[in-house]
């Protein structure tokens, strides 16, 4: 594949070097993260390795630290491919590489540590924003394209790369941008993806119309958002049939004219209710539809697909999420749907707990400690949901703690695009504040995490508050 044909030309050379090293391996251990981006990263890489006839196994880790990397090394694979993590743990990985434990190949998009390695594919190394322009799944996709053989290309894997990018919240502006646009174009050309300008609400495929509107809290419209009776009343005022055979229709069931009628009515209500114009604009965005999936299912819409995946690995069932990504539409999909129901209940309970308990304000940040009340694998998602609710002040980043085990706390942090533009970089905050208390962390400027000793919380908060203050004042 020529560099000019590459979806991200700036990464072409790195991708080819990584692909060549993988082809030279007798067998490869593929290690990936457990969120939607990590699962799709693993599925893309695994499919590409299989198509290239490269023997491999797949393992998942909640996070990479000294213990988990040592466990990976103990499996005695000559080459380890890290997807959706690895860049931020290069110092740990480099120690094992120096001892000859394994050769690392990394396809990641998180902030790299100061160490480096020969086979390292990361958009940040080429000036591409890994938080908004290319996800971990996108990096895996770039690698997959470099692994193509004479029998065909891997452009069909663009569908999973888009699921990963949206799962990583890279469509925060209403659409995917930067290097992600090239991947979207590949998916459209390959016939696996369709894009359109659409109402930008979660649940277009599966939620009945009243629930679609009631739960659409990103743009709060008085009398509709978080108001079931109000949403139903609004729908009944529209000149469209909102029910069929006594059942509420879904957005996917409406034709083009009906969708325009509903969207226009929603805009008018928002204007009449005094919603700021810049917020109203965010009601419309780009939808990404997986055209080979069954209409009306969670797999048809990339946002709903990513939520389904989050509901698997975060409950210790990464194998289920991977199987769904690899095409299992029977037992694995049924299990994933069961896990999704549990996931939604837990998120709802977690968000309600935060609303009831509130947050503690420091000078430059706000925080809550959920203890064992919120699973450490989903506390970051709850923190993100809380950041969009009235329970949290959007002028400050929010930091969430949850009990990881008897001796450690999981830390998750969430900011906003506006705070990032003012200088916030939570990857630096999490890394430096956690290391000041003998922990470790990293991530993106707008969202990052860490693990710290259980008795280090207050000292961590002091350090994090000072770091955020320095960033925002500069």
C-alpha positions as CSV (number, residue, x, y, z in Angstrom):
1,X,0.0,0.0,0.0
2,X,1.5,3.3,-1.0
3,X,1.8,6.1,1.5
4,X,-0.5,8.2,-0.7
5,X,-3.2,5.6,-0.3
6,X,-2.9,5.4,3.5
7,X,-5.8,6.7,5.5
8,X,-3.3,8.7,7.7
9,X,-0.3,9.4,5.5
10,X,1.8,10.9,8.3
11,X,1.7,7.5,10.1
12,X,2.4,5.4,7.0
13,X,6.0,4.8,7.7
14,X,5.5,3.9,11.4
15,X,2.6,1.5,10.4
16,X,4.7,-0.3,7.8
17,X,7.6,-0.8,10.3
18,X,5.2,-2.2,12.8
19,X,3.5,-4.4,10.3
20,X,6.9,-5.8,9.0
21,X,7.9,-6.7,12.6
22,X,4.7,-8.5,13.2
23,X,5.0,-10.5,10.0
24,X,8.5,-11.6,11.1
25,X,7.2,-12.9,14.4
26,X,6.6,-16.6,15.0
27,X,3.6,-15.7,17.2
28,X,2.2,-12.6,18.7
29,X,0.5,-11.8,22.0
30,X,-2.1,-9.0,21.4
31,X,-2.8,-7.1,24.6
32,X,-5.5,-4.5,24.7
33,X,-7.6,-2.2,27.0
34,X,-11.1,-3.1,28.2
35,X,-13.2,-0.2,27.0
36,X,-15.1,0.1,23.7
37,X,-12.0,1.7,22.1
38,X,-9.8,-1.1,23.4
39,X,-12.2,-3.9,22.3
40,X,-12.5,-2.5,18.8
41,X,-8.8,-2.0,18.7
42,X,-8.2,-5.6,19.6
43,X,-10.8,-6.9,17.1
44,X,-9.3,-4.8,14.2
45,X,-5.8,-6.0,15.0
46,X,-6.8,-9.6,15.6
47,X,-8.7,-9.7,12.3
48,X,-5.8,-8.2,10.4
49,X,-3.3,-10.6,12.0
50,X,-5.5,-13.6,11.1
51,X,-5.9,-12.4,7.5
52,X,-2.1,-12.0,7.4
53,X,-1.7,-15.6,8.7
54,X,0.1,-14.4,11.8
55,X,-0.4,-16.7,14.8
56,X,-1.6,-14.8,17.8
57,X,-3.5,-14.8,21.1
58,X,-5.5,-12.0,22.7
59,X,-5.5,-10.8,26.3
60,X,-7.2,-7.8,28.0
61,X,-6.0,-5.7,30.9
62,X,-7.9,-3.0,32.9
63,X,-4.7,-1.0,32.9
64,X,-1.0,-1.4,32.2
65,X,1.2,-1.2,35.3
66,X,4.4,-3.0,36.4
67,X,2.4,-6.0,37.6
68,X,0.3,-6.5,34.4
69,X,3.3,-5.9,32.1
70,X,5.3,-8.5,34.1
71,X,2.3,-10.9,33.6
72,X,2.4,-10.3,29.9
73,X,6.2,-10.9,29.8
74,X,5.7,-14.2,31.7
75,X,3.6,-15.6,28.8
76,X,6.9,-15.8,26.9
77,X,5.8,-14.4,23.5
78,X,8.7,-13.0,21.4
79,X,6.5,-10.1,20.2
80,X,3.7,-8.3,22.1
81,X,1.3,-6.0,20.3
82,X,-0.2,-3.4,22.6
83,X,-3.4,-1.7,21.3
84,X,-5.1,1.3,22.9
85,X,-2.5,1.5,25.6
86,X,1.3,1.1,25.9
87,X,2.5,4.6,25.0
88,X,2.0,5.9,28.5
89,X,3.7,2.9,30.0
90,X,6.8,2.9,27.7
91,X,9.1,3.3,30.6
92,X,7.8,0.0,32.2
93,X,7.7,-1.8,28.8
94,X,11.2,-0.6,27.9
95,X,12.7,-2.3,31.0
96,X,11.3,-5.7,29.7
97,X,12.4,-4.9,26.2
98,X,16.0,-4.2,27.5
99,X,16.0,-7.6,29.3
100,X,14.9,-9.4,26.1
101,X,11.5,-10.5,27.5
102,X,9.7,-9.4,24.4
103,X,9.8,-7.0,21.5
104,X,7.0,-4.4,21.9
105,X,4.9,-3.1,19.0
106,X,2.5,-0.3,20.1
107,X,-0.6,1.0,18.4
108,X,-1.9,3.6,20.7
109,X,-3.2,7.2,20.9
110,X,-2.5,8.2,24.5
111,X,0.2,10.6,25.7
112,X,3.6,8.8,25.3
113,X,6.0,8.5,28.3
114,X,9.5,9.9,27.9
115,X,10.9,6.5,26.8
116,X,10.5,5.3,23.3
117,X,10.7,2.1,21.3
118,X,11.4,1.2,17.7
119,X,7.9,0.0,16.7
120,X,5.6,2.7,18.0
121,X,2.5,3.9,16.1
122,X,0.9,6.9,17.8
123,X,-0.7,9.9,16.2
124,X,0.8,12.3,18.8
125,X,4.3,11.4,17.5
126,X,3.3,13.0,14.2
127,X,1.4,16.0,15.5
128,X,-2.1,14.5,15.2
129,X,-4.3,14.9,18.2
130,X,-4.9,11.5,19.8
131,X,-7.8,12.8,21.9
132,X,-9.9,14.1,19.0
133,X,-8.5,13.0,15.7
134,X,-7.5,9.4,16.0
135,X,-8.5,6.8,18.6
136,X,-6.9,3.6,19.7
137,X,-9.1,1.7,17.2
138,X,-8.0,4.2,14.6
139,X,-4.4,3.5,15.3
140,X,-5.1,-0.3,15.0
141,X,-6.9,0.4,11.7
142,X,-3.9,2.2,10.3
143,X,-1.8,-0.8,11.3
144,X,-4.4,-3.2,9.7
145,X,-4.1,-1.3,6.4
146,X,-0.3,-1.7,6.6
147,X,-0.8,-5.5,7.1
148,X,-2.9,-5.9,3.9
149,X,-1.9,-8.7,1.6
150,X,-2.3,-9.3,-2.1
151,X,-5.7,-10.9,-1.6
152,X,-7.5,-7.7,-0.6
153,X,-7.6,-4.8,1.8
154,X,-8.8,-4.3,5.3
155,X,-11.1,-1.2,4.6
156,X,-14.1,-3.1,6.0
157,X,-12.5,-2.8,9.4
158,X,-13.1,1.0,9.2
159,X,-16.6,0.2,10.7
160,X,-15.1,-1.0,14.0
161,X,-12.6,1.9,14.0
162,X,-15.5,4.4,13.9
163,X,-17.2,2.5,16.7
164,X,-14.0,2.9,18.7
165,X,-13.6,6.6,17.9
166,X,-17.2,7.4,18.9
167,X,-16.9,5.2,22.0
168,X,-13.8,7.3,22.9
169,X,-16.1,10.4,22.5
170,X,-14.1,11.8,19.6
171,X,-17.3,13.1,18.0
172,X,-17.8,15.7,20.6
173,X,-18.2,18.4,18.0
174,X,-21.0,16.5,16.4
175,X,-18.9,14.6,13.9
176,X,-15.6,12.9,13.6
177,X,-12.7,15.1,12.5
178,X,-9.1,15.0,11.5
179,X,-7.6,11.7,10.7
180,X,-10.8,10.0,11.6
181,X,-12.4,11.5,8.5
182,X,-10.2,9.4,6.3
183,X,-11.3,6.3,8.1
184,X,-14.9,7.3,7.7
185,X,-14.3,7.8,4.0
186,X,-12.8,4.3,3.8
187,X,-15.8,2.8,5.5
188,X,-18.2,4.5,3.1
189,X,-16.1,3.4,0.1
190,X,-16.0,-0.2,1.4
191,X,-19.8,-0.2,1.8
192,X,-19.9,-0.8,5.5
193,X,-20.7,2.7,6.7
194,X,-23.2,5.4,5.9
195,X,-23.2,9.0,7.2
196,X,-25.9,11.6,7.2
197,X,-26.8,14.8,9.0
198,X,-29.2,13.8,11.7
199,X,-30.7,14.6,15.1
200,X,-27.7,14.0,17.4
201,X,-29.5,12.0,20.2
202,X,-28.4,8.7,21.7
203,X,-30.8,5.8,21.0
204,X,-32.0,6.6,17.4
205,X,-32.1,2.8,16.6
206,X,-33.6,1.3,19.8
207,X,-35.3,3.8,22.0
208,X,-39.1,4.6,21.7
209,X,-39.5,8.3,20.8
210,X,-40.6,9.4,24.3
211,X,-37.5,7.8,25.8
212,X,-35.3,9.2,23.1
213,X,-36.3,12.7,24.0
214,X,-36.7,12.3,27.8
215,X,-33.1,10.9,28.2
216,X,-31.5,13.5,25.8
217,X,-29.9,15.5,28.5
218,X,-26.9,16.9,26.7
219,X,-29.1,19.8,25.6
220,X,-31.7,20.2,28.3
221,X,-35.0,21.4,26.9
222,X,-37.4,22.4,29.7
223,X,-40.6,20.3,29.6
224,X,-39.0,17.5,27.6
225,X,-35.6,16.6,29.0
226,X,-35.9,14.3,32.1
227,X,-39.7,14.7,31.8
228,X,-41.6,11.6,30.5
229,X,-45.0,13.2,30.5
230,X,-43.6,16.4,28.8
231,X,-41.9,14.4,26.1
232,X,-45.1,12.5,25.4
233,X,-47.1,15.7,25.3
234,X,-44.6,17.3,22.8
235,X,-44.8,14.2,20.5
236,X,-48.6,14.2,20.5
237,X,-48.6,17.9,19.4
238,X,-46.7,17.0,16.2
239,X,-48.4,16.3,12.9
240,X,-46.9,12.8,12.6
241,X,-48.0,9.3,13.7
242,X,-45.8,8.7,16.7
243,X,-47.4,5.3,17.3
244,X,-47.8,2.2,15.2
245,X,-50.2,-0.6,16.2
246,X,-50.4,0.9,19.7
247,X,-46.6,0.9,20.2
248,X,-44.4,4.0,20.2
249,X,-42.3,4.3,17.1
250,X,-38.5,4.8,17.1
251,X,-36.5,7.4,15.3
252,X,-35.3,4.7,12.8
253,X,-39.0,4.0,12.0
254,X,-39.7,7.5,10.8
255,X,-39.4,8.6,7.2
256,X,-37.4,11.6,6.1
257,X,-40.4,14.1,6.3
258,X,-41.4,12.8,9.7
259,X,-37.8,13.2,11.0
260,X,-37.7,16.8,9.7
261,X,-41.0,17.5,11.4
262,X,-39.9,16.2,14.7
263,X,-36.5,17.9,14.5
264,X,-38.0,21.2,13.6
265,X,-40.5,21.0,16.4
266,X,-37.7,20.2,18.9
267,X,-35.7,23.2,17.7
268,X,-38.7,25.5,18.0
269,X,-39.4,24.3,21.5
270,X,-35.7,24.8,22.4
271,X,-35.8,28.4,21.1
272,X,-39.1,29.1,22.9
273,X,-37.6,27.7,26.1
274,X,-34.6,30.0,26.0
275,X,-32.0,27.4,25.2
276,X,-28.8,29.2,24.0
277,X,-28.3,29.1,20.2
278,X,-24.9,27.4,20.5
279,X,-26.5,24.6,22.5
280,X,-29.4,24.2,20.0
281,X,-26.9,23.8,17.2
282,X,-25.5,20.7,18.9
283,X,-28.9,19.0,18.5
284,X,-27.8,18.2,15.0
285,X,-24.7,16.2,14.0
286,X,-23.4,13.4,11.8
287,X,-24.8,9.9,12.4
288,X,-22.7,6.9,11.5
289,X,-24.7,3.8,10.5
290,X,-23.2,0.3,10.1
291,X,-25.2,-0.7,7.1
292,X,-24.4,-4.5,7.3
293,X,-26.1,-4.7,10.8
294,X,-29.8,-5.3,11.3
295,X,-31.8,-2.0,11.5
296,X,-33.4,-1.3,14.9
297,X,-30.6,-3.0,16.9
298,X,-27.8,-1.7,19.1
299,X,-25.3,-2.7,16.4
300,X,-26.7,-0.5,13.7
301,X,-25.7,2.8,15.3
302,X,-22.0,3.3,16.3
303,X,-22.9,5.1,19.6
304,X,-25.2,2.3,20.7
305,X,-22.7,-0.4,19.6
306,X,-19.9,1.3,21.7
307,X,-22.2,1.3,24.7
308,X,-22.9,-2.4,24.3
309,X,-19.2,-3.0,24.2
310,X,-18.6,-1.0,27.3
311,X,-21.1,-3.2,29.1
312,X,-19.0,-6.4,28.5
313,X,-15.3,-5.9,29.4
314,X,-16.1,-3.5,32.3
315,X,-17.9,-6.5,33.8
316,X,-15.0,-8.9,33.3
317,X,-16.4,-10.2,30.0
318,X,-14.0,-8.8,27.4
319,X,-14.3,-12.2,25.6
320,X,-18.0,-11.4,24.9
321,X,-17.3,-8.0,23.5
322,X,-14.5,-9.3,21.3
323,X,-16.7,-12.1,20.0
324,X,-19.4,-9.5,19.1
325,X,-16.9,-7.4,17.3
326,X,-15.7,-10.4,15.4
327,X,-19.2,-11.2,14.2
328,X,-20.9,-13.5,16.7
329,X,-24.6,-12.5,16.5
330,X,-25.9,-15.5,18.6
331,X,-24.7,-16.4,22.1
332,X,-22.2,-13.6,22.5
333,X,-24.7,-10.9,21.4
334,X,-27.4,-12.3,23.7
335,X,-24.9,-12.2,26.6
336,X,-23.8,-8.7,25.7
337,X,-27.4,-7.5,25.8
338,X,-27.9,-9.0,29.2
339,X,-24.7,-7.2,30.4
340,X,-25.9,-4.0,28.8
341,X,-29.1,-4.1,30.9
342,X,-27.0,-4.5,34.1
343,X,-24.7,-1.7,32.9
344,X,-27.5,0.7,32.4
345,X,-28.9,0.0,35.9
346,X,-25.5,0.5,37.5
347,X,-24.9,3.8,35.6
348,X,-28.3,5.1,36.6
349,X,-27.7,4.2,40.2
350,X,-24.2,5.7,40.1
351,X,-25.3,9.0,38.7
352,X,-28.2,9.2,41.2
353,X,-25.7,8.6,44.0
354,X,-23.6,11.5,42.8
355,X,-26.6,13.8,42.5
356,X,-27.8,12.8,46.0
357,X,-24.3,13.1,47.7
358,X,-23.0,16.0,45.6
359,X,-19.4,16.8,45.0
360,X,-16.7,18.5,47.1
361,X,-15.2,21.7,45.7
362,X,-11.5,22.5,45.9
363,X,-10.1,25.8,44.5
364,X,-9.6,24.5,41.0
365,X,-11.4,21.1,40.8
366,X,-14.3,19.2,42.3
367,X,-14.4,15.5,43.3
368,X,-16.4,12.7,44.8
369,X,-15.4,9.4,46.4
370,X,-17.8,6.6,45.6
371,X,-15.9,4.0,47.6
372,X,-17.5,0.6,46.8
373,X,-20.8,2.1,45.7
374,X,-19.8,2.5,42.1
375,X,-17.7,-0.1,40.3
376,X,-14.2,1.1,39.6
377,X,-14.6,0.0,36.0
378,X,-17.5,2.4,35.4
379,X,-16.7,5.3,37.7
380,X,-15.1,7.2,34.9
381,X,-18.3,6.9,32.8
382,X,-20.4,8.1,35.8
383,X,-18.0,11.0,36.2
384,X,-18.5,11.9,32.5
385,X,-22.3,11.7,32.9
386,X,-22.2,13.8,36.1
387,X,-20.1,16.4,34.3
388,X,-23.1,16.9,31.9
389,X,-25.6,17.2,34.7
390,X,-26.6,20.1,37.1
391,X,-24.8,18.2,39.9
392,X,-21.4,19.3,38.6
393,X,-19.9,22.7,37.9
394,X,-18.7,22.6,34.3
395,X,-16.2,25.4,35.0
396,X,-14.0,22.9,36.9
397,X,-12.8,19.4,36.0
398,X,-14.3,16.6,38.1
399,X,-12.3,13.8,39.7
400,X,-13.9,10.6,40.8
401,X,-12.6,7.9,43.2
402,X,-13.7,4.3,43.6
403,X,-12.3,1.4,45.5
404,X,-10.2,-0.8,43.4
405,X,-9.2,-3.3,46.1
406,X,-8.2,-3.2,49.8
407,X,-5.1,-1.1,49.2
408,X,-5.8,0.9,46.0
409,X,-8.2,3.5,44.6
410,X,-9.1,4.0,41.0
411,X,-9.1,7.7,39.9
412,X,-11.0,9.0,36.9
413,X,-11.1,12.6,35.7
414,X,-13.2,14.5,33.2
415,X,-12.9,18.0,31.8
416,X,-14.5,19.9,29.0
417,X,-13.4,21.2,25.6
418,X,-13.5,24.7,26.9
419,X,-11.2,23.9,29.8
420,X,-8.8,22.1,27.5
421,X,-8.7,25.2,25.3
422,X,-7.8,27.2,28.5
423,X,-4.8,24.9,29.1
424,X,-6.2,21.9,31.0
425,X,-4.3,18.6,30.4
426,X,-5.7,15.9,32.6
427,X,-3.2,13.3,31.3
428,X,-0.4,15.4,32.9
429,X,-2.4,16.0,36.1
430,X,-3.2,12.3,36.5
431,X,0.3,11.2,35.8
432,X,2.2,13.7,38.0
433,X,-0.3,13.8,40.9
434,X,-0.5,10.0,41.0
435,X,3.3,9.5,40.9
436,X,3.6,12.0,43.8
437,X,1.9,9.4,46.0
438,X,3.5,6.3,44.4
439,X,0.7,5.6,42.0
440,X,0.6,6.0,38.2
441,X,-1.8,7.4,35.6
442,X,-2.3,9.1,32.3
443,X,-4.7,9.4,29.4
444,X,-5.9,12.4,27.4
445,X,-6.1,16.1,28.0
446,X,-9.9,16.0,28.5
447,X,-10.2,12.6,30.2
448,X,-7.6,10.6,32.1
449,X,-7.2,8.1,35.0
450,X,-4.9,6.8,37.6
451,X,-4.4,4.2,40.3
452,X,-3.2,5.4,43.7
453,X,-2.7,3.9,47.2
454,X,-5.9,4.1,49.3
455,X,-4.2,6.3,51.9
456,X,-2.9,8.7,49.3
457,X,-6.2,10.4,48.3
458,X,-5.9,13.7,50.1
459,X,-2.3,14.2,49.1
460,X,-3.2,13.3,45.5
461,X,-6.0,15.9,45.6
462,X,-3.7,18.6,46.8
463,X,-1.2,17.9,44.0
464,X,-4.0,17.6,41.4
465,X,-5.6,20.9,42.5
466,X,-2.3,22.7,42.3
467,X,-1.5,21.3,38.9
468,X,-4.9,22.2,37.5
469,X,-4.5,25.7,38.9
470,X,-1.1,26.1,37.2
471,X,-2.5,24.9,33.9
472,X,-5.5,27.2,33.9
473,X,-3.7,30.2,35.1
474,X,-1.0,29.9,32.3
